[in-house]
Structures are given as C-alpha cells and as structure tokens.
Amino acid sequence: MKVLSVASEVAPLIKTGGLADVAGALPAALAEKGVEMRTLVPGYPAVHAALDGSKPVLSDGNLFGGPAQILHGTAHGLDLYVLDAAHLFYRDGGPYAAPDGFDWWDNAERFAALSWMAATIATDGIGGWKPDVLHAHDWQGGLAPVYLQRLGGAHTVGSVFTIHNIAFTGSAGADMMARLRLPMEGYNPGGFEFHGRISALKAGIAYSDKVNTVSPTYAEELKTPEFGMGFDGALAHKGSDFCGILNGIDTDYWNPAKDPHVAGFSTPRGKSKARTALIEEFGLPYDNGPLCVVVSRLTEQKGFDLLLHAVPTLLERGGQLVVLGSGDPGLEHAFSELASRNSQVAVHIGYNEPMSHRLIAGGDAILVPSRFEPCGLTQLYGLRYGTLPVVASTGGLADTVIPDGVATRMAGVATGIQFAPGNAEALKDAFNHLCDLYANPDLWAQMQRNAMKHPVGWDVSAAAYAELYAQVARNP
Ligand SMILES: Nc1ncnc2c1ncn2[C@@H]1O[C@H](COP(=O)(O)OP(=O)(O)O[C@H]2O[C@H](CO)[C@@H](O)[C@H](O)[C@H]2O)[C@@H](O)[C@H]1O
C-alpha cells in the first residue's frame, strides 16, 4: 500500500503544533504495517535546509503565480516531496504568518498550490511512484480531494482527510473560485461552500472518501452543534465514513530513559533528579506540594483563563507551577504577571523544544485544561514520564487519562485526574484532589507506575489508519 500524505508542517523539520508531530510520526509507524508513506510539504527555508541530497522530479511553469518544482529527498528518515515554489513558501516568518504576526495575505493560494500538487502527484504518479491513497491533513490539504476529482485521479486513488483542528476553516471569498481553480458546481452546501464563502476544511470533509479526527470522543463531539463549529451537519452526514483514531506519540523520542535533554530515568523514583533540576532552573522554592507544568500554545481553546482563576487553590496548598508557552498576548501577559507576583510560579514565554522535555520530565503533574481537545499530545508525554495528567474531560483527553476514583483505585489502574471542561471551580476541586494524592506517597507512586506503563505509542492507531487506507484504495 502506497500513501501520499500532504501536510503544511512536519516534525522535526517545521512545527507550530501537534499536526507536525503526527505528520512526522505516521510514516515510520505505518511502515511497520506494510504502508509506504511519502509526505508532501511546502518548501519553507527550514525544510530546504534540512533536505539531504534532493533531486527535481516534476516542474510546473506557473503554479499559482510563479514557477515551481517538486524535489524528492529525505530528511530525518522521512521520504519527502518538497514543493519548491519560492514565490509562495521561501519567506522569513512562520508557515502561516509573517514576522509581524499577521497571517500571510495569500494563504488561500499557498495551500491551494500545495493541495494542487498533491492531487497532481496522486493522479499522474511521479518518477514511477503512484500512491493508492491521498491522505490530507487539516484545511491546508482540504482542497486536494477536490482537485483529485477535477484532475480525474479519484478513479484510481482513494482519499482520506484528517481533522486536527476544526477551528481553522481555510476560509476564502467566493470571488476566489477561479483563482483557486475550483469548479463552480462545488459551491453549494453539500460541497465547499460555508456561510457564503469557500472553506478548504469543508472541501476536505465533503470530497474525501473517509474523514477522521484524532480521538473517538472528539469524533462524537464534532457531530454536535456545541463542538462542531458549523461543520457538525457535514460530519454527521458522512455517517460511517467519519471516525476517530487516537493519536500516538513517538516513544523513542519521548523516552524518559534515553532523553538527551534530561537526567534519564525509567522508574518514578528516578524522576527526582529531573525534578530538582527543574526547580533549580526556574529558581522555585523547595515546597512540599506538587510541581505542575504546562507546555502549550496559549489560546482560548486550551482554557488557560480557567487556570488563572483556579491557580490560587494550588498555590495555597504548597503547589508550584511552571508554564512554557506562547500565543495570545493577553494570556502571555497574565501569566508573566502572575509569576512576577508569586515565587511559586515561573513562566517562559516562547517555543523551546529542549525546555519542553525538561518540564515534562521534571514535573509531578501536567495540566491540560482545554475547552475542547481533538486529542492532545502533552498528556501522553506526561503519562510516559510519570508526570500525572490533570485534564479536562473532553475529546482525546477523556480517551487517554484514566481518572482516579473509587473503582479505578481499587483496580489499580488510575493514571490522572479529569475535571469538567470550561469550569474553573471544577479545576480548583481537581487541584485539591491532586494535592491530596500527592500527600499520599504510596498512592502517588502507584499512579505514576500505572501512567508509565499506559500504552501511548502508535501501534494500535497505525493499524487503524492502515485499515482506513485499505477501505478507500481502489485496487487494494
Ligand atoms: N512553547 C512550546 N515549546 C515547545 N513545545 C511546545 C510549545 N507549545 C506547544 N508545544 C508542543 O506542540 C505540540 C502541541 O500538540 P497538542 O496536540 O498538544 O496541541 P495542538 O493544539 O497544537 O494540536 C492539534 O493537533 C494535534 C495533533 O492531532 C492534536 O493532538 C490536538 O488536540 C490539536 O489541537 C506538543 O508536541 C507540544 O509539546
């Protein structure tokens, strides 16, 4: 089985969030299931810099306003097709935003071009390689199945579309139809029209053979008006062609015994060095409450306004907090201000991969208070490192953390704490619960052991993707 994956970011080359981790981890995970996956990514400067020995395999004289070629090469063990289109991607700044923080003015064309090339490769093949399935991620790949149909490739190639973040809809004005090479007949509520505009996300949902999101609970939530953000009808309409497949993590890269960023450990007891190092790095007092950590984009989705309300409960009980994140300027300011007033709180605004490992290894608990969460990865890192997750009971958080309670305690399986999403009072209760657990070292150590042996790898989910591909491939 051959699969072309198309994604706007792929770890470790270029990453703004969890999409990159998943796009970067799937090829190796799927190789073990007999799937050969190659990945098409935009030729950002960081991607070009990471490429080993690439060669041009396709060219296009005018791809959405300029010349382009596809380079085939490898980087960090990934088999990559890189869309080398300088007029679209070779720019300073981030994948989606200019250095001033504003979205690139031409994002609709940039990712239409990526999707167009994905459909072209899938339809015609490239250098003798032709995929059985085109797997597109998020709105940036959403137009690929439309183009696949337009170019005639849908007869021979199946399509899968994965939703990692429904909050980004890939919206463009209806007057862009011709510029985006979209067929007029698709501009209707059953196609890619969404509230009088074009939506690349809606296109991905409507035109793909199968659609999935990244956890079973979130798949159910997305079919309701509360979570569906207007796409609930389209998703419910897919019926059994829409499902949830839980994310895994790369358990070699996130391995407490071999993590180059921390003093390694393989048992809960061994965590103490990493914990002490974290306390010293951030100049925290040696208190006797739980050391809580956050590694996240600081956005409305992630519920950090709730944490600001609830955190006094944690601090009053001797707990501490270290936050690593960036995003909403209001939240960045509020956390920095909290740290300046409080010696039990430390904040680092920014994106820092090595530091994220130090937090996850050294913390006692990791906080994920999201309002909604398709899957979430940091609670999985926490489980692997014996850093107990305190999570809102929503989406993939609900699917991955076994909450401490009478039954789970008796069965010896609890791995963390869940609380009602969007509710600061419930988070305060969760902090009290956490501090009670922390004061009981035997129980705490038992939960850490449970957490560290909880399966968080890709094995089961890679098999589920392989099964999805087999269902949509035209000649399996
Ligand atoms: N300041 C910082 N420094 C270093 N690392 C940082 C960081 N801020 C975030 N990260 C890292 O970025 C990734 C974030 O992934 P998440 O899954 O937690 O959320 P995200 O909302 O980006 O992903 C979306 O897609 C993923 C993948 O499907 C879903 O799990 C998720 O629910 C969905 O919202 C993690 O690897 C985390 O460690």
The ligand as an SDF file (V2000), in Angstrom:
LIG
                    3D

 38 41  0  0  0  0  0  0  0  0999 V2000
    6.0160   26.6140   23.8500 N   0  0  0  0  0  0  0  0  0  0  0  0
    6.2700   25.3790   23.4280 C   0  0  0  0  0  0  0  0  0  0  0  0
    7.5380   24.9060   23.4220 N   0  0  0  0  0  0  0  0  0  0  0  0
    7.7960   23.6360   22.9900 C   0  0  0  0  0  0  0  0  0  0  0  0
    6.8510   22.7850   22.5330 N   0  0  0  0  0  0  0  0  0  0  0  0
    5.5940   23.2310   22.5050 C   0  0  0  0  0  0  0  0  0  0  0  0
    5.2270   24.5270   22.9460 C   0  0  0  0  0  0  0  0  0  0  0  0
    3.8870   24.6700   22.7950 N   0  0  0  0  0  0  0  0  0  0  0  0
    3.4320   23.5250   22.2850 C   0  0  0  0  0  0  0  0  0  0  0  0
    4.4540   22.6490   22.1020 N   0  0  0  0  0  0  0  0  0  0  0  0
    4.3930   21.3000   21.5400 C   0  0  0  0  0  0  0  0  0  0  0  0
    3.4830   21.3490   20.4330 O   0  0  0  0  0  0  0  0  0  0  0  0
    2.6740   20.1750   20.4330 C   0  0  0  0  0  0  0  0  0  0  0  0
    1.2400   20.5730   20.7020 C   0  0  0  0  0  0  0  0  0  0  0  0
    0.4220   19.4940   20.4090 O   0  0  0  0  0  0  0  0  0  0  0  0
   -1.0390   19.3390   21.0130 P   0  0  0  0  0  0  0  0  0  0  0  0
   -1.5750   18.0640   20.4790 O   0  0  0  0  0  0  0  0  0  0  0  0
   -0.9490   19.4200   22.4870 O   0  0  0  0  0  0  0  0  0  0  0  0
   -1.8560   20.6050   20.5390 O   0  0  0  0  0  0  0  0  0  0  0  0
   -2.2040   21.3700   19.1440 P   0  0  0  0  0  0  0  0  0  0  0  0
   -3.3920   22.1660   19.5010 O   0  0  0  0  0  0  0  0  0  0  0  0
   -1.0170   22.0870   18.6260 O   0  0  0  0  0  0  0  0  0  0  0  0
   -2.5590   20.2240   18.1010 O   0  0  0  0  0  0  0  0  0  0  0  0
   -3.7520   19.8800   17.3820 C   0  0  0  0  0  0  0  0  0  0  0  0
   -3.3890   18.6990   16.6390 O   0  0  0  0  0  0  0  0  0  0  0  0
   -2.9180   17.6480   17.4840 C   0  0  0  0  0  0  0  0  0  0  0  0
   -2.4600   16.5320   16.5610 C   0  0  0  0  0  0  0  0  0  0  0  0
   -3.5210   15.8340   16.0140 O   0  0  0  0  0  0  0  0  0  0  0  0
   -3.9800   17.2150   18.4730 C   0  0  0  0  0  0  0  0  0  0  0  0
   -3.4140   16.2730   19.3730 O   0  0  0  0  0  0  0  0  0  0  0  0
   -4.5170   18.4070   19.2510 C   0  0  0  0  0  0  0  0  0  0  0  0
   -5.5870   18.0150   20.0760 O   0  0  0  0  0  0  0  0  0  0  0  0
   -4.9350   19.5050   18.2770 C   0  0  0  0  0  0  0  0  0  0  0  0
   -5.4420   20.6500   18.9640 O   0  0  0  0  0  0  0  0  0  0  0  0
    3.2420   19.2640   21.5040 C   0  0  0  0  0  0  0  0  0  0  0  0
    4.2360   18.4600   20.9260 O   0  0  0  0  0  0  0  0  0  0  0  0
    3.8660   20.2580   22.4910 C   0  0  0  0  0  0  0  0  0  0  0  0
    4.8850   19.7000   23.2580 O   0  0  0  0  0  0  0  0  0  0  0  0
  1  2  1  0
  2  3  1  0
  2  7  2  0
  3  4  2  0
  4  5  1  0
  5  6  2  0
  6  7  1  0
  6 10  1  0
  7  8  1  0
  8  9  2  0
  9 10  1  0
 10 11  1  0
 11 12  1  0
 11 37  1  0
 12 13  1  0
 13 14  1  0
 13 35  1  0
 14 15  1  0
 15 16  1  0
 16 17  2  0
 16 18  1  0
 16 19  1  0
 19 20  1  0
 20 21  2  0
 20 22  1  0
 20 23  1  0
 23 24  1  0
 24 25  1  0
 24 33  1  0
 25 26  1  0
 26 27  1  0
 26 29  1  0
 27 28  1  0
 29 30  1  0
 29 31  1  0
 31 32  1  0
 31 33  1  0
 33 34  1  0
 35 36  1  0
 35 37  1  0
 37 38  1  0
M  END
$$$$
